[in-house]
Amino acid sequence: MRIMGLDYGSKTVGVAISDELLITAQGIETIRREQENKLRRTYARIEELVSQYGVEKVVVGYPKMLNNDIGERAKLCEEFAANVERRTGLETILWDERLTTVEASRVLNAAGQTYKEKDKVIDKLAAVLILQNYLDFLANEKAK
């Protein structure tokens, strides 16, 4: 079994896939689009990746506000996750992703990445962090 992690942004979707043992998350790609509301190709690419990697569950980053409120971005993620679930037929989970992009930026800064280099991989790395957090949660639940 593999799980896909998605970091949904206004013009990009970072994609990560778990290993078959559900221990680690690996960044796969960043899906880019010209306009925020033009998602047909994005959904089609997600479907291709689901098939290619044998994904059985999808985790979508859920950007709650620091005070736990649901803002406009989180509402868009809810809609995106519902569409992914409808199109793939897979269980799709919203996973709290507060500050994952900030964390991804810190990691890339520490690695000495330039702004241009960071722009190419930050969404993919954020997807890795979202998925890895979820995988760690599953492992902790299993250990109880």
C-alpha positions, 0 to 999 in steps of 0.5 A: 500500500502507498499513500500520496501526500498533496500540498495544494497551492494557488498555482502548484500542487506538491506531490509526495508518495510513501514507500510500501511499508508506510515509513518514509515519504519521497517527493515526486513532483510539483504540478504547475498550472497557469491559473488557480481555477484551471485544475483539469490537468492537475486532477488528470496528473494526480490520477496518473500518479495514483495509478502509476504508484498504486496509491490507496489513500490520499492526504491533502494538506489542510492549512488551518490558521494558527488559532485553529480557524478555517480560512479561505485557503483551507476551504479551497483545500476542502473542495480540492480534496473532495474533488480528488476523492471523487475523481480517484475513488480513494479515501482522501484525508485533510491533514493539518499542515500549519507551518509546513511551507515555513519548515520547508523553506527553513530546510532549503535555506539550511541547504543553501538553496537560492530563491530560484532553486527553492521555488522549484522544490518547496511545494514538493518538500511541503508535500513530503513534510505533510505526508511524513507527519501523517505516516508518523501519526499512523506509526504512533497509533499502531504502536499504542 
